[in-house]
Amino acid sequence: MDFIQIKDIYKNQKDYLQKEIQIAGWIRTIRSSKAFGFLELNDGTFLKNIQVVLEAEQLPDYTNIVKRNIGTAVIITGIL
């Protein structure tokens, strides 16, 4: 699967809704609780970040994921 650029998601949202996509970029902010986490990601193609919602019960490695530092490079696969 090829990475989708964040600028393309913002410009053509309807093309990606309810489809599995893969994005890559750097963590700009990260917040978490026991059940959910929120990660803002930027790939350098657009000024705005994209927010990724992490569900603890869906990710077996959730506790390690939310401990990542700002600036960490990640690849995210999920449904838009």
C-alpha positions in Angstrom: 0.0 0.0 0.0 1.3 3.4 -0.9 1.4 6.3 1.6 -1.3 8.9 1.1 -0.1 12.5 1.6 -1.9 14.6 4.1 -2.4 17.4 1.6 -4.3 14.9 -0.6 -6.6 13.8 2.3 -7.6 17.5 2.9 -8.1 18.2 -0.8 -10.0 15.0 -1.6 -11.6 13.8 1.6 -14.5 12.1 -0.2 -12.1 9.9 -2.1 -10.7 8.4 1.1 -13.8 8.2 3.4 -14.5 4.8 4.8 -11.4 3.4 3.1 -8.2 2.0 4.6 -5.3 4.3 4.1 -1.7 4.4 5.1 0.1 7.7 6.1 3.6 8.4 7.3 4.9 11.4 9.1 6.2 12.9 12.4 4.3 13.1 15.6 3.5 16.8 16.4 1.4 16.3 19.5 0.2 13.3 21.5 -2.3 13.0 24.3 -3.6 9.9 26.0 -5.9 8.4 28.6 -6.5 4.8 29.6 -9.0 4.1 26.8 -8.1 6.6 24.0 -5.1 8.5 22.6 -4.9 11.3 20.2 -1.9 11.8 17.9 -1.4 14.7 15.5 0.7 13.8 12.5 2.3 15.9 9.9 4.2 14.8 6.8 5.5 18.1 5.5 3.0 18.3 2.6 0.5 20.6 4.3 0.4 23.2 7.1 -2.4 21.4 9.0 -1.8 18.2 10.9 -4.1 15.2 10.7 -5.5 13.8 14.0 -5.3 10.1 14.6 -7.5 8.5 17.2 -6.0 5.5 19.0 -8.2 3.0 20.8 -6.5 1.1 23.6 -8.6 -2.0 23.2 -7.9 -2.2 19.4 -4.1 -1.8 19.7 -2.2 -4.5 21.7 0.9 -2.2 22.0 -1.1 1.0 23.0 0.9 1.8 26.1 4.1 1.8 24.2 2.7 3.8 21.3 1.4 6.7 23.5 4.9 6.9 25.1 6.5 8.1 21.8 8.2 11.5 21.8 7.2 14.5 19.6 9.1 14.2 16.4 9.1 10.4 16.2 8.5 9.1 12.7 5.6 6.8 12.4 3.5 4.9 9.8 -0.2 4.7 10.5 -2.7 2.4 8.8 -6.4 2.8 9.4 -9.8 3.8 8.2 -10.5 7.5 7.5 
